[in-house]
Amino acid sequence: MLRKYVIERNISGIGKEPYEALCDVAQRSNQVLDELGTGVQWLHSYIADDKTYCVYLARDKALIREHAVRAGFPADAIVEVRSMLDPTMAPV
């Protein structure tokens, strides 16, 4: 069973990188994901000034760490998502 995780990556200046550089990062990530197989899947990432917050589905944290090592990305924090909260949950 795949679980949802949020990964915090501290990457100095990532928020100022041009679109092309971010595309290169995505390509490298996808290449490593292909090598690792079906136990890990990248959904999307949010880019801030010096951090990214990536949302993954994975069998376990070890696969996320392995992806980070092979791709050359930090994985400073890996947190399993326990549940979700959104505005539609508030009664009217």
PyMOL commands that set and color helices and strands:
alter all, ss='L'
color gray80, all
select helices_A, chain A and resi 14-16+19-36+61-71+87-89
alter helices_A, ss='H'
color red, helices_A
select strands_A, chain A and resi 3-10+40-47+51-58+77-80
alter strands_A, ss='S'
color yellow, strands_A
deselect
rebuild
show_as cartoon
